[in-house]
Amino acid sequence: MAVGTIIWMVAAYHDKMVAALLFQPIPQTPQVYHIRINRPRVTNRLRAADMRSSAAHPLSAA
């Protein structure tokens, strides 16, 4: 009985088994993300102004 079931399953699903064995997935190129980060440099004038404002408020820097 087990042999008959196996033969029946092979006959019934033969097309699907062949298709699964011959299947070749479509190659996909990985996505490439181009990220640009702009961080403008702090000038000495702005850095000096920031130091003066943090010196005036010592608790705000903590």
C-alpha positions in Angstrom: 0.0 0.0 0.0 2.8 2.4 0.8 4.5 1.7 -2.5 1.2 2.4 -4.3 0.8 5.7 -2.5 4.4 6.8 -3.4 3.8 5.8 -7.1 0.5 7.7 -7.1 2.1 10.8 -5.6 5.0 10.8 -8.1 2.6 10.4 -11.0 0.2 13.1 -9.6 3.0 15.7 -8.8 5.5 14.8 -11.5 5.1 18.1 -13.3 5.4 20.2 -10.1 8.5 18.3 -9.0 10.2 18.8 -12.4 9.3 22.5 -12.4 10.7 22.9 -8.8 14.0 21.2 -9.8 14.4 23.2 -13.0 13.5 26.5 -11.4 16.1 29.2 -11.6 15.4 32.3 -9.5 15.6 35.6 -11.3 18.8 37.3 -10.2 18.1 40.6 -8.5 20.7 43.3 -8.2 20.9 44.7 -4.7 19.7 48.2 -4.2 22.4 50.8 -3.7 21.6 53.8 -1.7 23.6 57.0 -2.3 23.5 59.1 0.8 25.1 62.5 0.9 25.6 64.3 4.2 26.3 68.0 4.3 27.7 69.2 7.6 28.9 72.8 7.2 32.0 73.6 9.1 31.7 75.8 12.1 33.7 79.0 11.7 35.9 80.4 14.4 33.5 83.4 14.8 30.5 81.1 15.5 32.6 78.9 17.8 33.6 81.9 19.8 30.0 83.1 20.0 28.9 79.7 21.2 31.6 79.6 23.9 30.5 83.0 25.2 26.9 82.0 25.4 27.7 78.7 27.2 30.0 80.6 29.6 27.1 82.9 30.4 24.8 80.0 31.2 27.0 77.3 32.9 24.0 75.0 33.7 22.8 74.9 30.1 26.0 73.2 29.0 25.5 70.3 31.4 
